[in-house]
Amino acid sequence: MSNEKSAAAPLSAIAVAKKYRIAIEDANAIIEQHGDDAKAIHKAARRIAA
């Protein structure tokens, strides 16, 4: 077994909103904009949270 994450489940707006303490509406917008690119979603959420 490796430590690599492969085929991870898509991020939910609620999980992103809780992690970065942003509004669920903002998290939904980020996910719609970036699709399933987790790295881009996290980066955009950090920008809003700052």
mmCIF file as Biopython writes it, N, C-alpha, C and O atoms, coordinates in Angstrom:
data_model
#
loop_
_atom_site.group_PDB
_atom_site.id
_atom_site.type_symbol
_atom_site.label_atom_id
_atom_site.label_alt_id
_atom_site.label_comp_id
_atom_site.label_asym_id
_atom_site.label_entity_id
_atom_site.label_seq_id
_atom_site.pdbx_PDB_ins_code
_atom_site.Cartn_x
_atom_site.Cartn_y
_atom_site.Cartn_z
_atom_site.occupancy
_atom_site.B_iso_or_equiv
_atom_site.auth_seq_id
_atom_site.auth_asym_id
_atom_site.pdbx_PDB_model_num
ATOM 1   N N  . MET A ? 1  ? 0.832   -1.184 0.000   1.0 0.0 1  A 1 
ATOM 2   C CA . MET A ? 1  ? 0.000   0.000  0.000   1.0 0.0 1  A 1 
ATOM 3   C C  . MET A ? 1  ? 0.875   1.245  0.000   1.0 0.0 1  A 1 
ATOM 4   O O  . MET A ? 1  ? 1.907   1.310  0.668   1.0 0.0 1  A 1 
ATOM 5   N N  . SER A ? 2  ? 0.438   2.210  -0.755  1.0 0.0 2  A 1 
ATOM 6   C CA . SER A ? 2  ? 1.182   3.455  -0.801  1.0 0.0 2  A 1 
ATOM 7   C C  . SER A ? 2  ? 0.374   4.555  -0.125  1.0 0.0 2  A 1 
ATOM 8   O O  . SER A ? 2  ? -0.811  4.389  0.162   1.0 0.0 2  A 1 
ATOM 9   N N  . ASN A ? 3  ? 1.026   5.662  0.120   1.0 0.0 3  A 1 
ATOM 10  C CA . ASN A ? 3  ? 0.354   6.790  0.760   1.0 0.0 3  A 1 
ATOM 11  C C  . ASN A ? 3  ? -0.298  7.718  -0.249  1.0 0.0 3  A 1 
ATOM 12  O O  . ASN A ? 3  ? -0.849  8.752  0.131   1.0 0.0 3  A 1 
ATOM 13  N N  . GLU A ? 4  ? -0.247  7.369  -1.522  1.0 0.0 4  A 1 
ATOM 14  C CA . GLU A ? 4  ? -0.820  8.223  -2.551  1.0 0.0 4  A 1 
ATOM 15  C C  . GLU A ? 4  ? -2.336  8.153  -2.519  1.0 0.0 4  A 1 
ATOM 16  O O  . GLU A ? 4  ? -2.921  7.100  -2.266  1.0 0.0 4  A 1 
ATOM 17  N N  . LYS A ? 5  ? -2.966  9.300  -2.782  1.0 0.0 5  A 1 
ATOM 18  C CA . LYS A ? 5  ? -4.418  9.333  -2.867  1.0 0.0 5  A 1 
ATOM 19  C C  . LYS A ? 5  ? -4.791  9.215  -4.332  1.0 0.0 5  A 1 
ATOM 20  O O  . LYS A ? 5  ? -4.466  10.089 -5.136  1.0 0.0 5  A 1 
ATOM 21  N N  . SER A ? 6  ? -5.462  8.149  -4.673  1.0 0.0 6  A 1 
ATOM 22  C CA . SER A ? 6  ? -5.886  7.980  -6.055  1.0 0.0 6  A 1 
ATOM 23  C C  . SER A ? 6  ? -7.396  7.869  -6.093  1.0 0.0 6  A 1 
ATOM 24  O O  . SER A ? 6  ? -8.001  7.166  -5.284  1.0 0.0 6  A 1 
ATOM 25  N N  . ALA A ? 7  ? -7.990  8.558  -7.027  1.0 0.0 7  A 1 
ATOM 26  C CA . ALA A ? 7  ? -9.437  8.534  -7.223  1.0 0.0 7  A 1 
ATOM 27  C C  . ALA A ? 7  ? -10.175 8.887  -5.932  1.0 0.0 7  A 1 
ATOM 28  O O  . ALA A ? 7  ? -11.096 8.184  -5.517  1.0 0.0 7  A 1 
ATOM 29  N N  . ALA A ? 8  ? -9.761  9.975  -5.314  1.0 0.0 8  A 1 
ATOM 30  C CA . ALA A ? 8  ? -10.418 10.421 -4.084  1.0 0.0 8  A 1 
ATOM 31  C C  . ALA A ? 8  ? -11.838 10.877 -4.391  1.0 0.0 8  A 1 
ATOM 32  O O  . ALA A ? 8  ? -12.148 11.283 -5.511  1.0 0.0 8  A 1 
ATOM 33  N N  . ALA A ? 9  ? -12.671 10.803 -3.405  1.0 0.0 9  A 1 
ATOM 34  C CA . ALA A ? 9  ? -14.053 11.249 -3.568  1.0 0.0 9  A 1 
ATOM 35  C C  . ALA A ? 9  ? -14.081 12.749 -3.820  1.0 0.0 9  A 1 
ATOM 36  O O  . ALA A ? 9  ? -13.244 13.479 -3.288  1.0 0.0 9  A 1 
ATOM 37  N N  . PRO A ? 10 ? -15.020 13.215 -4.613  1.0 0.0 10 A 1 
ATOM 38  C CA . PRO A ? 10 ? -15.099 14.655 -4.871  1.0 0.0 10 A 1 
ATOM 39  C C  . PRO A ? 10 ? -15.365 15.427 -3.582  1.0 0.0 10 A 1 
ATOM 40  O O  . PRO A ? 10 ? -16.045 14.938 -2.680  1.0 0.0 10 A 1 
ATOM 41  N N  . LEU A ? 11 ? -14.830 16.612 -3.511  1.0 0.0 11 A 1 
ATOM 42  C CA . LEU A ? 11 ? -15.009 17.435 -2.320  1.0 0.0 11 A 1 
ATOM 43  C C  . LEU A ? 11 ? -16.436 17.958 -2.243  1.0 0.0 11 A 1 
ATOM 44  O O  . LEU A ? 11 ? -17.025 18.325 -3.259  1.0 0.0 11 A 1 
ATOM 45  N N  . SER A ? 12 ? -16.980 17.990 -1.051  1.0 0.0 12 A 1 
ATOM 46  C CA . SER A ? 12 ? -18.319 18.551 -0.882  1.0 0.0 12 A 1 
ATOM 47  C C  . SER A ? 12 ? -18.194 20.005 -0.445  1.0 0.0 12 A 1 
ATOM 48  O O  . SER A ? 12 ? -17.211 20.397 0.182   1.0 0.0 12 A 1 
ATOM 49  N N  . ALA A ? 13 ? -19.193 20.784 -0.783  1.0 0.0 13 A 1 
ATOM 50  C CA . ALA A ? 13 ? -19.190 22.202 -0.427  1.0 0.0 13 A 1 
ATOM 51  C C  . ALA A ? 13 ? -19.177 22.368 1.090   1.0 0.0 13 A 1 
ATOM 52  O O  . ALA A ? 13 ? -18.532 23.276 1.615   1.0 0.0 13 A 1 
ATOM 53  N N  . ILE A ? 14 ? -19.882 21.499 1.782   1.0 0.0 14 A 1 
ATOM 54  C CA . ILE A ? 14 ? -19.936 21.598 3.239   1.0 0.0 14 A 1 
ATOM 55  C C  . ILE A ? 14 ? -18.561 21.354 3.846   1.0 0.0 14 A 1 
ATOM 56  O O  . ILE A ? 14 ? -18.148 22.076 4.754   1.0 0.0 14 A 1 
ATOM 57  N N  . ALA A ? 15 ? -17.848 20.344 3.354   1.0 0.0 15 A 1 
ATOM 58  C CA . ALA A ? 15 ? -16.524 20.037 3.879   1.0 0.0 15 A 1 
ATOM 59  C C  . ALA A ? 15 ? -15.554 21.193 3.635   1.0 0.0 15 A 1 
ATOM 60  O O  . ALA A ? 15 ? -14.777 21.554 4.519   1.0 0.0 15 A 1 
ATOM 61  N N  . VAL A ? 16 ? -15.602 21.764 2.446   1.0 0.0 16 A 1 
ATOM 62  C CA . VAL A ? 16 ? -14.715 22.883 2.112   1.0 0.0 16 A 1 
ATOM 63  C C  . VAL A ? 16 ? -15.067 24.093 2.978   1.0 0.0 16 A 1 
ATOM 64  O O  . VAL A ? 16 ? -14.180 24.765 3.505   1.0 0.0 16 A 1 
ATOM 65  N N  . ALA A ? 17 ? -16.360 24.366 3.122   1.0 0.0 17 A 1 
ATOM 66  C CA . ALA A ? 17 ? -16.796 25.512 3.920   1.0 0.0 17 A 1 
ATOM 67  C C  . ALA A ? 17 ? -16.359 25.383 5.375   1.0 0.0 17 A 1 
ATOM 68  O O  . ALA A ? 17 ? -15.906 26.356 5.977   1.0 0.0 17 A 1 
ATOM 69  N N  . LYS A ? 18 ? -16.493 24.195 5.935   1.0 0.0 18 A 1 
ATOM 70  C CA . LYS A ? 18 ? -16.086 23.979 7.327   1.0 0.0 18 A 1 
ATOM 71  C C  . LYS A ? 18 ? -14.573 24.092 7.482   1.0 0.0 18 A 1 
ATOM 72  O O  . LYS A ? 18 ? -14.088 24.712 8.429   1.0 0.0 18 A 1 
ATOM 73  N N  . LYS A ? 19 ? -13.830 23.496 6.557   1.0 0.0 19 A 1 
ATOM 74  C CA . LYS A ? 19 ? -12.372 23.487 6.672   1.0 0.0 19 A 1 
ATOM 75  C C  . LYS A ? 19 ? -11.797 24.897 6.628   1.0 0.0 19 A 1 
ATOM 76  O O  . LYS A ? 19 ? -10.893 25.228 7.395   1.0 0.0 19 A 1 
ATOM 77  N N  . TYR A ? 20 ? -12.320 25.724 5.731   1.0 0.0 20 A 1 
ATOM 78  C CA . TYR A ? 20 ? -11.760 27.062 5.550   1.0 0.0 20 A 1 
ATOM 79  C C  . TYR A ? 20 ? -12.595 28.154 6.196   1.0 0.0 20 A 1 
ATOM 80  O O  . TYR A ? 20 ? -12.272 29.337 6.082   1.0 0.0 20 A 1 
ATOM 81  N N  . ARG A ? 21 ? -13.686 27.757 6.884   1.0 0.0 21 A 1 
ATOM 82  C CA . ARG A ? 21 ? -14.575 28.700 7.559   1.0 0.0 21 A 1 
ATOM 83  C C  . ARG A ? 21 ? -15.073 29.783 6.614   1.0 0.0 21 A 1 
ATOM 84  O O  . ARG A ? 21 ? -14.952 30.979 6.880   1.0 0.0 21 A 1 
ATOM 85  N N  . ILE A ? 22 ? -15.638 29.325 5.504   1.0 0.0 22 A 1 
ATOM 86  C CA . ILE A ? 22 ? -16.241 30.218 4.522   1.0 0.0 22 A 1 
ATOM 87  C C  . ILE A ? 22 ? -17.704 29.825 4.357   1.0 0.0 22 A 1 
ATOM 88  O O  . ILE A ? 22 ? -18.126 28.771 4.832   1.0 0.0 22 A 1 
ATOM 89  N N  . ALA A ? 23 ? -18.472 30.668 3.687   1.0 0.0 23 A 1 
ATOM 90  C CA . ALA A ? 23 ? -19.888 30.383 3.461   1.0 0.0 23 A 1 
ATOM 91  C C  . ALA A ? 23 ? -20.052 29.193 2.503   1.0 0.0 23 A 1 
ATOM 92  O O  . ALA A ? 23 ? -19.239 28.989 1.602   1.0 0.0 23 A 1 
ATOM 93  N N  . ILE A ? 24 ? -21.094 28.433 2.713   1.0 0.0 24 A 1 
ATOM 94  C CA . ILE A ? 24 ? -21.368 27.287 1.848   1.0 0.0 24 A 1 
ATOM 95  C C  . ILE A ? 24 ? -21.595 27.747 0.409   1.0 0.0 24 A 1 
ATOM 96  O O  . ILE A ? 24 ? -21.198 27.064 -0.535  1.0 0.0 24 A 1 
ATOM 97  N N  . GLU A ? 25 ? -22.234 28.904 0.245   1.0 0.0 25 A 1 
ATOM 98  C CA . GLU A ? 25 ? -22.462 29.445 -1.097  1.0 0.0 25 A 1 
ATOM 99  C C  . GLU A ? 25 ? -21.132 29.716 -1.803  1.0 0.0 25 A 1 
ATOM 100 O O  . GLU A ? 25 ? -20.991 29.446 -2.996  1.0 0.0 25 A 1 
ATOM 101 N N  . ASP A ? 26 ? -20.158 30.252 -1.059  1.0 0.0 26 A 1 
ATOM 102 C CA . ASP A ? 26 ? -18.832 30.496 -1.636  1.0 0.0 26 A 1 
ATOM 103 C C  . ASP A ? 26 ? -18.160 29.178 -2.010  1.0 0.0 26 A 1 
ATOM 104 O O  . ASP A ? 26 ? -17.540 29.071 -3.068  1.0 0.0 26 A 1 
ATOM 105 N N  . ALA A ? 27 ? -18.282 28.181 -1.144  1.0 0.0 27 A 1 
ATOM 106 C CA . ALA A ? 27 ? -17.693 26.875 -1.419  1.0 0.0 27 A 1 
ATOM 107 C C  . ALA A ? 27 ? -18.331 26.241 -2.655  1.0 0.0 27 A 1 
ATOM 108 O O  . ALA A ? 27 ? -17.635 25.647 -3.479  1.0 0.0 27 A 1 
ATOM 109 N N  . ASN A ? 28 ? -19.650 26.365 -2.787  1.0 0.0 28 A 1 
ATOM 110 C CA . ASN A ? 28 ? -20.343 25.851 -3.975  1.0 0.0 28 A 1 
ATOM 111 C C  . ASN A ? 28 ? -19.822 26.517 -5.241  1.0 0.0 28 A 1 
ATOM 112 O O  . ASN A ? 28 ? -19.575 25.851 -6.246  1.0 0.0 28 A 1 
ATOM 113 N N  . ALA A ? 29 ? -19.658 27.829 -5.186  1.0 0.0 29 A 1 
ATOM 114 C CA . ALA A ? 29 ? -19.175 28.567 -6.348  1.0 0.0 29 A 1 
ATOM 115 C C  . ALA A ? 29 ? -17.769 28.125 -6.733  1.0 0.0 29 A 1 
ATOM 116 O O  . ALA A ? 29 ? -17.464 27.977 -7.916  1.0 0.0 29 A 1 
ATOM 117 N N  . ILE A ? 30 ? -16.921 27.915 -5.745  1.0 0.0 30 A 1 
ATOM 118 C CA . ILE A ? 30 ? -15.552 27.471 -6.008  1.0 0.0 30 A 1 
ATOM 119 C C  . ILE A ? 30 ? -15.559 26.100 -6.671  1.0 0.0 30 A 1 
ATOM 120 O O  . ILE A ? 30 ? -14.844 25.873 -7.647  1.0 0.0 30 A 1 
ATOM 121 N N  . ILE A ? 31 ? -16.365 25.191 -6.140  1.0 0.0 31 A 1 
ATOM 122 C CA . ILE A ? 31 ? -16.411 23.831 -6.677  1.0 0.0 31 A 1 
ATOM 123 C C  . ILE A ? 31 ? -16.972 23.831 -8.098  1.0 0.0 31 A 1 
ATOM 124 O O  . ILE A ? 31 ? -16.488 23.095 -8.958  1.0 0.0 31 A 1 
ATOM 125 N N  . GLU A ? 32 ? -17.987 24.651 -8.344  1.0 0.0 32 A 1 
ATOM 126 C CA . GLU A ? 32 ? -18.533 24.751 -9.703  1.0 0.0 32 A 1 
ATOM 127 C C  . GLU A ? 32 ? -17.495 25.294 -10.673 1.0 0.0 32 A 1 
ATOM 128 O O  . GLU A ? 32 ? -17.413 24.849 -11.818 1.0 0.0 32 A 1 
ATOM 129 N N  . GLN A ? 33 ? -16.706 26.252 -10.213 1.0 0.0 33 A 1 
ATOM 130 C CA . GLN A ? 33 ? -15.710 26.877 -11.079 1.0 0.0 33 A 1 
ATOM 131 C C  . GLN A ? 33 ? -14.545 25.938 -11.379 1.0 0.0 33 A 1 
ATOM 132 O O  . GLN A ? 33 ? -14.059 25.898 -12.510 1.0 0.0 33 A 1 
ATOM 133 N N  . HIS A ? 34 ? -14.095 25.185 -10.382 1.0 0.0 34 A 1 
ATOM 134 C CA . HIS A ? 34 ? -12.879 24.375 -10.540 1.0 0.0 34 A 1 
ATOM 135 C C  . HIS A ? 34 ? -13.141 22.894 -10.776 1.0 0.0 34 A 1 
ATOM 136 O O  . HIS A ? 34 ? -12.202 22.135 -11.015 1.0 0.0 34 A 1 
ATOM 137 N N  . GLY A ? 35 ? -14.386 22.474 -10.715 1.0 0.0 35 A 1 
ATOM 138 C CA . GLY A ? 35 ? -14.704 21.075 -10.982 1.0 0.0 35 A 1 
ATOM 139 C C  . GLY A ? 35 ? -14.124 20.138 -9.952  1.0 0.0 35 A 1 
ATOM 140 O O  . GLY A ? 35 ? -14.333 20.333 -8.755  1.0 0.0 35 A 1 
ATOM 141 N N  . ASP A ? 36 ? -13.400 19.125 -10.388 1.0 0.0 36 A 1 
ATOM 142 C CA . ASP A ? 36 ? -12.851 18.135 -9.456  1.0 0.0 36 A 1 
ATOM 143 C C  . ASP A ? 36 ? -11.358 18.334 -9.197  1.0 0.0 36 A 1 
ATOM 144 O O  . ASP A ? 36 ? -10.684 17.408 -8.747  1.0 0.0 36 A 1 
ATOM 145 N N  . ASP A ? 37 ? -10.834 19.524 -9.474  1.0 0.0 37 A 1 
ATOM 146 C CA . ASP A ? 37 ? -9.426  19.839 -9.233  1.0 0.0 37 A 1 
ATOM 147 C C  . ASP A ? 37 ? -9.257  20.268 -7.778  1.0 0.0 37 A 1 
ATOM 148 O O  . ASP A ? 37 ? -9.401  21.445 -7.448  1.0 0.0 37 A 1 
ATOM 149 N N  . ALA A ? 38 ? -8.952  19.308 -6.917  1.0 0.0 38 A 1 
ATOM 150 C CA . ALA A ? 38 ? -8.883  19.562 -5.480  1.0 0.0 38 A 1 
ATOM 151 C C  . ALA A ? 38 ? -7.856  20.631 -5.137  1.0 0.0 38 A 1 
ATOM 152 O O  . ALA A ? 38 ? -8.093  21.467 -4.265  1.0 0.0 38 A 1 
ATOM 153 N N  . LYS A ? 39 ? -6.731  20.607 -5.811  1.0 0.0 39 A 1 
ATOM 154 C CA . LYS A ? 39 ? -5.678  21.585 -5.526  1.0 0.0 39 A 1 
ATOM 155 C C  . LYS A ? 39 ? -6.172  23.001 -5.790  1.0 0.0 39 A 1 
ATOM 156 O O  . LYS A ? 39 ? -5.925  23.903 -4.989  1.0 0.0 39 A 1 
ATOM 157 N N  . ALA A ? 40 ? -6.862  23.203 -6.893  1.0 0.0 40 A 1 
ATOM 158 C CA . ALA A ? 40 ? -7.390  24.522 -7.234  1.0 0.0 40 A 1 
ATOM 159 C C  . ALA A ? 40 ? -8.502  24.932 -6.271  1.0 0.0 40 A 1 
ATOM 160 O O  . ALA A ? 40 ? -8.611  26.105 -5.916  1.0 0.0 40 A 1 
ATOM 161 N N  . ILE A ? 41 ? -9.322  23.980 -5.850  1.0 0.0 41 A 1 
ATOM 162 C CA . ILE A ? 41 ? -10.400 24.275 -4.906  1.0 0.0 41 A 1 
ATOM 163 C C  . ILE A ? 41 ? -9.816  24.762 -3.581  1.0 0.0 41 A 1 
ATOM 164 O O  . ILE A ? 41 ? -10.265 25.767 -3.029  1.0 0.0 41 A 1 
ATOM 165 N N  . HIS A ? 42 ? -8.819  24.051 -3.079  1.0 0.0 42 A 1 
ATOM 166 C CA . HIS A ? 42 ? -8.207  24.439 -1.813  1.0 0.0 42 A 1 
ATOM 167 C C  . HIS A ? 42 ? -7.526  25.800 -1.923  1.0 0.0 42 A 1 
ATOM 168 O O  . HIS A ? 42 ? -7.605  26.615 -1.004  1.0 0.0 42 A 1 
ATOM 169 N N  . LYS A ? 43 ? -6.873  26.039 -3.024  1.0 0.0 43 A 1 
ATOM 170 C CA . LYS A ? 43 ? -6.191  27.321 -3.225  1.0 0.0 43 A 1 
ATOM 171 C C  . LYS A ? 43 ? -7.193  28.476 -3.243  1.0 0.0 43 A 1 
ATOM 172 O O  . LYS A ? 43 ? -6.965  29.506 -2.610  1.0 0.0 43 A 1 
ATOM 173 N N  . ALA A ? 44 ? -8.300  28.307 -3.967  1.0 0.0 44 A 1 
ATOM 174 C CA . ALA A ? 44 ? -9.318  29.346 -4.061  1.0 0.0 44 A 1 
ATOM 175 C C  . ALA A ? 44 ? -9.985  29.563 -2.692  1.0 0.0 44 A 1 
ATOM 176 O O  . ALA A ? 44 ? -10.267 30.701 -2.316  1.0 0.0 44 A 1 
ATOM 177 N N  . ALA A ? 45 ? -10.232 28.494 -1.962  1.0 0.0 45 A 1 
ATOM 178 C CA . ALA A ? 45 ? -10.855 28.613 -0.638  1.0 0.0 45 A 1 
ATOM 179 C C  . ALA A ? 45 ? -9.931  29.347 0.335   1.0 0.0 45 A 1 
ATOM 180 O O  . ALA A ? 45 ? -10.388 30.149 1.149   1.0 0.0 45 A 1 
ATOM 181 N N  . ARG A ? 46 ? -8.645  29.070 0.246   1.0 0.0 46 A 1 
ATOM 182 C CA . ARG A ? 46 ? -7.691  29.795 1.100   1.0 0.0 46 A 1 
ATOM 183 C C  . ARG A ? 46 ? -7.693  31.281 0.797   1.0 0.0 46 A 1 
ATOM 184 O O  . ARG A ? 46 ? -7.574  32.105 1.703   1.0 0.0 46 A 1 
ATOM 185 N N  . ARG A ? 47 ? -7.829  31.626 -0.480  1.0 0.0 47 A 1 
ATOM 186 C CA . ARG A ? 47 ? -7.872  33.047 -0.869  1.0 0.0 47 A 1 
ATOM 187 C C  . ARG A ? 47 ? -9.077  33.746 -0.247  1.0 0.0 47 A 1 
ATOM 188 O O  . ARG A ? 47 ? -8.960  34.866 0.248   1.0 0.0 47 A 1 
ATOM 189 N N  . ILE A ? 48 ? -10.224 33.091 -0.273  1.0 0.0 48 A 1 
ATOM 190 C CA . ILE A ? 48 ? -11.432 33.691 0.285   1.0 0.0 48 A 1 
ATOM 191 C C  . ILE A ? 48 ? -11.329 33.784 1.804   1.0 0.0 48 A 1 
ATOM 192 O O  . ILE A ? 48 ? -11.757 34.774 2.397   1.0 0.0 48 A 1 
ATOM 193 N N  . ALA A ? 49 ? -10.773 32.772 2.424   1.0 0.0 49 A 1 
ATOM 194 C CA . ALA A ? 49 ? -10.701 32.725 3.885   1.0 0.0 49 A 1 
ATOM 195 C C  . ALA A ? 49 ? -9.746  33.769 4.441   1.0 0.0 49 A 1 
ATOM 196 O O  . ALA A ? 49 ? -9.894  34.199 5.585   1.0 0.0 49 A 1 
ATOM 197 N N  . ALA A ? 50 ? -8.783  34.175 3.656   1.0 0.0 50 A 1 
ATOM 198 C CA . ALA A ? 50 ? -7.772  35.129 4.153   1.0 0.0 50 A 1 
ATOM 199 C C  . ALA A ? 50 ? -8.306  36.522 4.315   1.0 0.0 50 A 1 
ATOM 200 O O  . ALA A ? 50 ? -7.571  37.421 4.722   1.0 0.0 50 A 1 
#
